[in-house]
Amino acid sequence: MANSRNHSNLLKGKLNVIGKNIQKYRIAANLSRQTLSDKMIMIGIDIPANSIYDIETGNRTIVDYEICAISKVLKIPVDYLLSDYYNSLDNV
């Protein structure tokens, strides 16, 4: 029996589901991509500003420890970054 659920439709061609929320909360915190990158480096996670751009635009995957570190730097719970995608699963 074929699976009628197409998970890739939820991703819309993106490599991550949290990029737009990272951008939203970064801007709300009045941080540039470079400043976010600098703060990440200070806690031991090296993500260059151009990679943050790639994450925000969905052109780069992001691993769990990077999500946690970004959440810590932005001073928000991790689930804020995942909430849109989490809620979209109700419609699958």
N, C-alpha and C positions, 0 to 999 in steps of 0.2 A: 504494500500500500504506500503510495507516494505521500510525502508530507506536503500539505497544502499551504503551510506557513512559509513564507519567504522572508527569512530574517534580514536578508540583504536589502529589502525594500525599506526597512526601518533605518538602515545606515545611509541610504541615498548616496552610495559611492564613497562615503567618507571612511577614513581609517580609525576614527574614534568617535565617541558620542558626546564627549564633554567639552570639545574645543570652544563652541560658542558660549558655553557657560563660563569657562575660564576667562574668555575675553570680556564677558559682561562683568564679572566680579573684579577682574583686574582694572578695568576702566572705572568701576565704582570706587575702587580703592585708590584711584588717581595714580596708578603705577604705569610706567612705560614698560614695554617688553624688556628693555635693557635693565631696568630697575628690578623687575621680577627675576630676571636671569641672575643678576648680582646677588639678590637675596637668597636665591636657590643655592648658589655657589657657597654662600656663607654657612649654609646648613649641610653642605657636602654633596649636593646634587648638581651636576654640571649640565645645564641645559642652556645653550646659547640663545640669544634673543631671536635669531632667525629660526631656530627650532621651535620656539614658543609660537612664532607666527605660523609655522607649519602645523603645529598642534591645533591652534585656534581655527585654522582653515580646514582642518580635517585631513591634511596631507601627510600626517605623521602619526604613528601609533604612540600610545603613552602607556607606560607600565605602572603597576600598582604603587610602587614606592614614589614615583614621580607625582602621581595623583595626591598621595598623602602629603608630600612636601609642598606642593602648590596650595593645597587646602590650608596647611599650617601657615604659609607665608601670607595668604589672602585672609587669614583669620576667619575662616568659614568651615562648617562641617563638610566632610567629604560628600555626604548625600546631597548637598546643594548642587554639586557639580553633576551628579548623576540623576537628579530628580526628573528632568524632562524625559530622558530615555526610560527610566523606571516606570513612569506613568504611562508612557506610550505602549508598554507591554500589555496594559489592560485591554487594548484594542486589537491584539493579535488573535 
